[in-house]
């Protein structure tokens, strides 16, 4: 008997697999259709269940809807990303809350002492950044599950964005994310992907 095809080994049907992974792309243009607060809440209701250390959930999203606040962001965005950020229906600043440990008595109640484990700020910042990065991965899949496209961008000045939008020093800015329905010429050609044998080793 031959081995089953890969799709037969997955719990999701083929259409869902394609929506979340194979057909999903990084969008460079978007339509004018708005991204609603209800859509954002539905996406959050998915990605909040992804695992993080101590169940800390340090990712924070700052949604920039108004032209005034979008204009404050644009000077910190690289020239190659500026036009698409200005025209996207919604841009989110993704940041890690470095004081996430304050919520651990609530989020990790079976270990009430966990907050004290993270008293050292440098260790806490490292934990916050790593676990928020995990959550960004979950967020991108959640955006796709909502039928929207995401345009994550690292081409910006994180220190400048932090000064502009997070002056309290509590947040580390990680990424910018444009959201919306994909517009004309949204996709670049699909780039190559590594094969399983190049990624996976068995000992």
Backbone as CSV, one residue per row, in Angstrom:
resi,resn,N_x,N_y,N_z,CA_x,CA_y,CA_z,C_x,C_y,C_z
1,UNK,0.849,-1.186,0.000,0.000,0.000,0.000,0.893,1.247,0.000
2,UNK,0.601,2.170,-0.884,1.404,3.389,-0.954,1.042,4.330,0.187
3,UNK,1.988,5.196,0.558,1.746,6.171,1.632,0.693,7.171,1.184
4,UNK,-0.156,7.612,2.109,-1.178,8.592,1.735,-0.552,9.911,1.338
5,UNK,-1.226,10.646,0.468,-0.757,11.974,0.095,-0.782,12.880,1.317
6,UNK,0.078,13.878,1.321,0.183,14.752,2.489,-1.160,15.362,2.892
7,UNK,-1.970,15.877,1.957,-3.240,16.465,2.394,-4.127,15.491,3.163
8,UNK,-4.033,14.183,2.859,-4.849,13.196,3.551,-4.428,13.011,5.007
9,UNK,-3.245,13.469,5.356,-2.747,13.328,6.716,-3.111,14.523,7.596
10,UNK,-3.745,15.518,7.039,-4.047,16.749,7.765,-5.529,16.821,8.112
11,UNK,-5.827,17.365,9.271,-7.217,17.440,9.721,-8.009,18.496,8.955
12,UNK,-7.354,19.578,8.545,-8.041,20.616,7.782,-8.294,20.155,6.357
13,UNK,-9.422,20.555,5.769,-9.657,20.223,4.372,-8.746,21.068,3.477
14,UNK,-8.664,20.677,2.227,-7.708,21.302,1.310,-7.953,22.808,1.173
15,UNK,-9.217,23.211,1.129,-9.519,24.633,0.969,-9.002,25.436,2.153
16,UNK,-9.174,24.906,3.361,-8.681,25.606,4.549,-7.158,25.645,4.566
17,UNK,-6.505,24.546,4.172,-5.047,24.531,4.084,-4.549,25.625,3.142
18,UNK,-5.199,25.725,1.975,-4.780,26.719,0.989,-5.022,28.136,1.499
19,UNK,-6.163,28.358,2.148,-6.485,29.690,2.660,-5.435,30.158,3.666
20,UNK,-5.021,29.255,4.543,-4.107,29.634,5.616,-2.645,29.636,5.189
21,UNK,-2.286,28.793,4.193,-0.874,28.619,3.888,-0.555,28.722,2.395
22,UNK,-0.981,27.759,1.585,-0.465,27.665,0.226,-0.860,28.843,-0.657
23,UNK,-2.103,29.282,-0.568,-2.563,30.373,-1.427,-2.356,31.740,-0.792
24,UNK,-2.045,31.783,0.488,-1.879,33.053,1.190,-0.542,33.684,0.816
25,UNK,-0.539,35.000,0.695,0.656,35.726,0.284,0.774,37.000,1.110
26,UNK,1.950,37.603,1.064,2.146,38.924,1.646,1.629,39.959,0.661
27,UNK,0.673,40.765,1.093,0.027,41.724,0.197,0.801,43.041,0.163
28,UNK,0.916,43.595,-1.035,1.565,44.895,-1.217,0.583,45.999,-1.566
29,UNK,-0.629,45.636,-2.009,-1.686,46.622,-2.243,-2.989,46.087,-1.651
30,UNK,-3.887,47.020,-1.360,-5.152,46.668,-0.727,-6.285,47.465,-1.369
31,UNK,-7.500,46.920,-1.264,-8.675,47.671,-1.676,-9.014,48.697,-0.592
32,UNK,-10.037,49.500,-0.861,-10.476,50.514,0.102,-11.418,49.948,1.167
33,UNK,-11.775,48.671,1.048,-12.708,48.089,2.011,-12.123,48.138,3.416
34,UNK,-12.858,48.710,4.377,-12.286,48.841,5.724,-12.163,47.507,6.442
35,UNK,-11.248,47.462,7.390,-11.130,46.345,8.331,-11.805,46.801,9.618
36,UNK,-12.839,46.095,10.024,-13.668,46.555,11.134,-13.109,46.098,12.480
37,UNK,-13.588,46.754,13.532,-13.215,46.323,14.882,-13.701,44.907,15.150
38,UNK,-14.858,44.551,14.590,-15.386,43.197,14.780,-14.467,42.165,14.138
39,UNK,-13.909,42.473,12.969,-12.967,41.557,12.329,-11.699,41.410,13.166
40,UNK,-11.204,42.516,13.689,-10.008,42.457,14.528,-10.276,41.603,15.773
41,UNK,-11.456,41.790,16.379,-11.796,40.995,17.565,-11.894,39.516,17.224
42,UNK,-12.439,39.193,16.059,-12.547,37.787,15.650,-11.167,37.185,15.422
43,UNK,-10.256,37.958,14.834,-8.892,37.485,14.632,-8.215,37.261,15.979
44,UNK,-8.390,38.201,16.903,-7.791,38.048,18.226,-8.343,36.812,18.931
45,UNK,-9.614,36.522,18.734,-10.209,35.357,19.389,-9.590,34.059,18.898
46,UNK,-8.946,34.090,17.736,-8.187,32.925,17.275,-6.769,32.939,17.825
47,UNK,-6.041,34.028,17.598,-4.603,33.959,17.863,-4.270,33.988,19.346
48,UNK,-5.204,34.410,20.190,-4.903,34.436,21.617,-4.730,33.031,22.209
49,UNK,-5.178,32.008,21.481,-5.053,30.645,21.983,-3.715,29.990,21.641
50,UNK,-2.877,30.656,20.867,-1.555,30.105,20.588,-0.698,30.114,21.840
51,UNK,0.143,29.094,22.040,0.912,28.993,23.285,1.998,30.053,23.411
52,UNK,2.172,30.547,24.637,3.280,31.422,25.007,3.784,30.980,26.377
53,UNK,5.047,31.257,26.671,5.616,30.884,27.964,4.837,31.553,29.090
54,UNK,4.535,30.775,30.125,3.767,31.254,31.284,2.377,31.774,30.898
55,UNK,1.935,31.462,29.684,0.679,32.018,29.180,0.688,33.552,29.251
56,UNK,1.870,34.138,29.029,2.049,35.567,29.264,1.396,36.482,28.251
57,UNK,1.244,36.055,26.980,0.538,36.816,25.954,1.009,38.269,25.875
58,UNK,2.304,38.515,25.592,2.813,39.879,25.646,2.538,40.742,24.422
59,UNK,2.010,40.170,23.343,1.807,40.964,22.129,0.718,42.010,22.335
60,UNK,0.997,43.242,21.877,0.026,44.329,21.903,-0.080,44.913,20.501
61,UNK,-1.300,45.253,20.091,-1.560,45.827,18.773,-2.065,47.254,18.940
62,UNK,-1.403,48.183,18.293,-1.874,49.566,18.225,-2.389,49.784,16.811
63,UNK,-3.705,49.974,16.664,-4.329,50.123,15.354,-4.352,51.595,14.965
64,UNK,-3.780,51.906,13.811,-3.748,53.281,13.322,-4.768,53.412,12.195
65,UNK,-5.910,53.995,12.530,-6.988,54.171,11.562,-7.024,55.587,11.000
66,UNK,-6.873,56.572,11.858,-7.094,57.953,11.445,-5.933,58.471,10.600
67,UNK,-6.221,59.351,9.626,-5.141,59.951,8.823,-4.113,60.676,9.687
68,UNK,-4.558,61.281,10.778,-3.638,62.017,11.652,-2.560,61.091,12.213
69,UNK,-2.968,59.958,12.759,-1.993,59.057,13.370,-1.206,58.290,12.319
70,UNK,-1.818,58.002,11.174,-1.056,57.368,10.098,0.056,58.306,9.621
71,UNK,-0.268,59.607,9.548,0.736,60.593,9.126,1.896,60.663,10.115
72,UNK,1.621,60.429,11.383,2.694,60.424,12.386,3.604,59.212,12.240
73,UNK,3.061,58.134,11.703,3.855,56.922,11.510,4.758,57.007,10.289
74,UNK,4.264,57.575,9.209,4.923,57.475,7.904,6.373,57.954,7.884
75,UNK,6.751,59.011,8.615,8.167,59.408,8.563,9.130,58.334,9.048
76,UNK,8.653,57.378,9.823,9.513,56.325,10.354,9.525,55.077,9.473
77,UNK,8.733,55.081,8.394,8.608,53.926,7.506,9.560,54.100,6.329
78,UNK,10.221,53.024,5.931,11.163,53.104,4.815,10.446,53.545,3.545
79,UNK,11.191,54.135,2.634,10.591,54.677,1.416,9.875,53.603,0.610
80,UNK,10.387,52.374,0.627,9.755,51.302,-0.151,8.437,50.843,0.456
81,UNK,8.223,51.127,1.729,6.995,50.695,2.409,6.001,51.830,2.647
82,UNK,6.403,53.071,2.365,5.607,54.218,2.793,4.277,54.321,2.042
83,UNK,4.299,54.178,0.729,3.072,54.373,-0.048,2.028,53.320,0.293
84,UNK,2.444,52.070,0.410,1.464,51.020,0.708,0.939,51.137,2.128
85,UNK,1.746,51.680,3.037,1.263,51.896,4.394,0.269,53.051,4.429
86,UNK,0.525,54.086,3.660,-0.393,55.231,3.610,-1.742,54.846,3.032
87,UNK,-1.774,53.873,2.099,-3.018,53.540,1.410,-3.736,52.322,1.982
88,UNK,-3.096,51.576,2.877,-3.750,50.397,3.454,-4.936,50.820,4.319
89,UNK,-6.007,50.034,4.345,-7.165,50.405,5.165,-6.871,50.395,6.659
90,UNK,-5.885,49.613,7.093,-5.536,49.559,8.508,-4.073,49.171,8.647
91,UNK,-3.377,49.885,9.526,-2.002,49.525,9.876,-1.935,49.306,11.375
92,UNK,-1.324,48.209,11.774,-1.132,47.902,13.194,0.347,47.976,13.526
93,UNK,0.642,48.612,14.648,1.980,48.560,15.215,1.987,47.399,16.207
94,UNK,2.869,46.446,15.997,2.933,45.257,16.839,4.084,45.425,17.827
95,UNK,3.763,45.323,19.099,4.745,45.583,20.145,4.636,44.545,21.248
96,UNK,5.729,44.366,21.975,5.769,43.461,23.120,5.673,44.288,24.397
97,UNK,4.753,43.924,25.264,4.620,44.561,26.570,5.656,43.937,27.504
98,UNK,6.690,44.705,27.853,7.773,44.135,28.652,7.391,44.004,30.125
99,UNK,6.251,44.550,30.504,5.743,44.366,31.863,4.578,43.383,31.894
100,UNK,4.581,42.457,30.927,3.524,41.454,30.850,3.422,40.629,32.122
101,UNK,4.526,40.554,32.871,4.548,39.712,34.076,3.561,40.177,35.137
102,UNK,3.141,41.434,35.057,2.184,41.940,36.036,0.839,41.210,35.968
103,UNK,0.539,40.624,34.814,-0.729,39.908,34.643,-0.611,38.421,34.940
104,UNK,0.580,37.936,35.262,0.755,36.501,35.450,-0.057,35.913,36.599
105,UNK,-0.271,36.627,37.716,-1.147,36.042,38.743,-2.535,35.699,38.218
106,UNK,-2.995,36.442,37.222,-4.291,36.182,36.596,-4.193,35.140,35.495
107,UNK,-3.129,35.215,34.670,-3.014,34.372,33.485,-2.334,33.040,33.763
108,UNK,-1.594,32.949,34.868,-0.858,31.731,35.225,-1.121,31.438,36.702
109,UNK,-2.389,31.277,37.069,-2.771,31.294,38.491,-2.238,30.126,39.303
110,UNK,-1.895,29.012,38.665,-1.389,27.870,39.418,0.055,28.065,39.866
111,UNK,0.720,29.133,39.391,2.063,29.484,39.838,2.079,30.981,40.178
112,UNK,1.470,31.360,41.304,1.383,32.784,41.629,2.739,33.454,41.789
113,UNK,3.783,32.674,42.023,5.114,33.235,42.180,5.789,33.554,40.848
114,UNK,5.150,33.234,39.730,5.775,33.419,38.419,6.118,34.883,38.156
115,UNK,5.332,35.790,38.662,5.635,37.206,38.458,7.017,37.540,39.027
116,UNK,7.350,36.968,40.172,8.641,37.241,40.797,9.795,36.601,40.040
117,UNK,9.534,35.533,39.298,10.583,34.900,38.509,11.126,35.850,37.438
118,UNK,10.307,36.824,37.047,10.671,37.724,35.955,10.948,39.137,36.468
119,UNK,11.497,39.217,37.647,11.810,40.531,38.211,12.940,41.217,37.446
120,UNK,13.859,40.441,36.865,14.961,41.017,36.110,14.464,41.534,34.769
121,UNK,14.636,42.833,34.524,14.061,43.442,33.317,14.669,42.876,32.035
122,UNK,15.978,42.674,32.008,16.600,42.180,30.785,16.041,40.812,30.398
123,UNK,15.875,39.931,31.366,15.297,38.619,31.083,13.850,38.760,30.628
124,UNK,13.144,39.684,31.252,11.731,39.879,30.921,11.567,40.425,29.497
125,UNK,12.434,41.353,29.104,12.375,41.894,27.744,12.616,40.780,26.725
126,UNK,13.596,39.926,26.999,13.872,38.817,26.086,12.666,37.891,25.978
127,UNK,12.040,37.572,27.114,10.839,36.725,27.106,9.708,37.405,26.347
128,UNK,9.527,38.699,26.588,8.430,39.427,25.941,8.612,39.442,24.430
129,UNK,9.815,39.740,23.980,10.065,39.820,22.546,9.896,38.457,21.873
130,UNK,10.424,37.412,22.493,10.338,36.082,21.892,8.890,35.612,21.810
131,UNK,8.149,35.752,22.893,6.778,35.241,22.903,5.836,36.110,22.075
132,UNK,6.095,37.413,22.016,5.302,38.263,21.117,5.566,37.892,19.664
133,UNK,6.813,37.523,19.348,7.115,37.084,17.980,6.350,35.806,17.638
134,UNK,6.255,34.879,18.591,5.420,33.701,18.374,3.979,34.117,18.071
135,UNK,3.474,35.058,18.864,2.089,35.487,18.668,1.883,36.175,17.325
136,UNK,2.904,36.846,16.820,2.775,37.461,15.502,2.543,36.388,14.439
137,UNK,3.218,35.256,14.573,2.969,34.154,13.643,1.525,33.686,13.708
138,UNK,1.018,33.530,14.940,-0.385,33.132,15.077,-1.312,34.202,14.490
139,UNK,-0.966,35.473,14.712,-1.778,36.577,14.204,-1.872,36.533,12.683
140,UNK,-0.764,36.283,11.996,-0.790,36.249,10.537,-1.720,35.155,10.034
141,UNK,-1.692,33.999,10.675,-2.602,32.924,10.275,-4.047,33.314,10.586
142,UNK,-4.268,34.004,11.712,-5.611,34.468,12.042,-6.147,35.460,11.031
143,UNK,-5.288,36.357,10.552,-5.693,37.309,9.515,-6.144,36.562,8.262
144,UNK,-5.384,35.549,7.877,-5.743,34.764,6.703,-7.056,34.018,6.924
145,UNK,-7.267,33.517,8.135,-8.507,32.803,8.442,-9.717,33.716,8.323
146,UNK,-9.516,35.018,8.521,-10.608,35.988,8.383,-10.850,36.386,6.931
147,UNK,-10.095,35.792,6.011,-10.248,36.129,4.603,-9.569,37.421,4.211
148,UNK,-8.686,37.922,5.075,-7.960,39.153,4.801,-6.520,38.832,4.418
149,UNK,-5.831,39.835,3.941,-4.419,39.702,3.609,-3.602,40.558,4.565
150,UNK,-2.386,40.121,4.829,-1.481,40.831,5.725,-0.229,41.246,4.967
151,UNK,0.273,42.412,5.322,1.529,42.898,4.769,2.478,43.255,5.895
152,UNK,3.176,42.257,6.496,4.108,42.572,7.576,5.345,43.288,7.045
153,UNK,5.849,44.243,7.830,6.980,45.058,7.386,7.969,45.265,8.521
154,UNK,9.224,44.951,8.244,10.305,45.261,9.174,11.075,46.502,8.731
155,UNK,10.749,47.044,7.573,11.440,48.211,7.039,10.916,49.498,7.642
156,UNK,11.330,49.783,8.863,10.926,51.023,9.540,11.895,51.255,10.692
157,UNK,11.759,52.386,11.335,12.619,52.768,12.457,11.922,52.422,13.765
158,UNK,12.219,51.271,14.375,11.518,50.877,15.599,11.700,51.867,16.736
159,UNK,12.905,52.412,16.888,13.143,53.356,17.978,12.290,54.611,17.800
160,UNK,12.187,55.083,16.557,11.358,56.250,16.301,9.886,55.995,16.557
161,UNK,9.398,54.842,16.126,7.993,54.483,16.365,7.728,54.340,17.861
162,UNK,8.693,53.783,18.569,8.546,53.651,20.021,8.442,55.012,20.682
163,UNK,9.295,55.959,20.289,9.224,57.313,20.856,7.893,57.977,20.544
164,UNK,7.408,57.753,19.333,6.187,58.435,18.878,4.933,57.890,19.530
165,UNK,4.856,56.572,19.696,3.600,55.953,20.116,3.655,55.255,21.471
166,UNK,4.843,54.956,21.967,4.973,54.252,23.245,5.999,54.953,24.137
167,UNK,5.771,56.214,24.481,6.782,56.952,25.250,6.935,56.476,26.686
168,UNK,6.026,55.606,27.152,6.125,55.138,28.542,7.268,54.155,28.754
169,UNK,7.894,53.664,27.671,9.008,52.729,27.792,8.604,51.316,28.128
170,UNK,7.314,51.044,28.144,6.824,49.725,28.536,6.784,48.751,27.363
171,UNK,6.886,49.240,26.154,6.696,48.401,24.971,7.920,48.417,24.072
172,UNK,8.203,47.250,23.487,9.236,47.104,22.474,8.547,46.907,21.131
173,UNK,8.786,47.807,20.198,8.136,47.740,18.888,8.844,46.689,18.037
174,UNK,8.070,45.777,17.456,8.625,44.649,16.716,8.374,44.706,15.218
175,UNK,7.164,45.111,14.807,6.786,44.958,13.403,5.628,45.895,13.096
176,UNK,5.526,46.295,11.824,4.333,46.961,11.325,3.560,45.976,10.459
177,UNK,2.221,46.102,10.484,1.391,45.147,9.745,0.254,45.886,9.065
178,UNK,0.257,45.868,7.724,-0.873,46.389,6.960,-1.898,45.277,6.789
179,UNK,-3.174,45.653,6.864,-4.262,44.674,6.803,-5.336,45.150,5.842
180,UNK,-5.977,44.197,5.168,-7.101,44.529,4.307,-7.357,43.447,3.282
181,UNK,-8.267,43.748,2.375,-8.499,42.872,1.225,-7.431,43.150,0.178
182,UNK,-6.850,42.117,-0.412,-5.797,42.358,-1.397,-6.313,43.134,-2.595
183,UNK,-5.507,44.097,-3.053,-5.880,44.922,-4.192,-5.216,44.442,-5.471
184,UNK,-5.329,45.233,-6.539,-4.676,44.872,-7.806,-3.172,44.766,-7.628
185,UNK,-2.607,43.788,-8.283,-1.149,43.574,-8.227,-0.656,43.443,-6.796
186,UNK,-1.466,42.800,-5.935,-1.098,42.661,-4.522,0.066,41.711,-4.333
187,UNK,0.196,40.720,-5.240,1.145,39.638,-4.994,2.370,39.751,-5.872
188,UNK,3.508,39.467,-5.299,4.706,39.226,-6.082,4.768,37.730,-6.406
189,UNK,5.581,37.327,-7.375,5.679,35.897,-7.681,6.081,35.100,-6.439
190,UNK,5.514,33.917,-6.332,5.821,33.046,-5.205,7.301,32.674,-5.219
191,UNK,7.960,32.876,-4.094,9.381,32.542,-3.987,9.552,31.069,-3.611
192,UNK,10.723,30.497,-3.881,10.932,29.067,-3.595,10.826,28.765,-2.101
193,UNK,10.422,27.551,-1.797,10.381,27.046,-0.437,11.297,25.833,-0.325
194,UNK,11.901,25.674,0.844,12.768,24.525,1.080,11.945,23.241,1.134
195,UNK,12.560,22.137,0.741,11.918,20.841,0.811,12.064,20.271,2.237
196,UNK,11.206,19.316,2.556,11.206,18.733,3.901,12.587,18.209,4.288
197,UNK,13.254,17.515,3.383,14.560,16.946,3.686,15.626,17.979,3.982
198,UNK,15.415,19.221,3.533,16.367,20.289,3.817,16.119,20.947,5.166
199,UNK,14.975,20.668,5.762,14.556,21.331,6.995,14.514,20.368,8.177
200,UNK,14.096,19.137,7.909,13.809,18.172,8.975,14.893,17.120,9.026
201,UNK,15.433,16.882,10.224,16.370,15.782,10.465,15.781,14.856,11.523
202,UNK,16.052,13.580,11.366,15.629,12.595,12.351,16.857,11.884,12.899
203,UNK,16.972,11.798,14.211,18.107,11.128,14.846,17.642,9.832,15.504
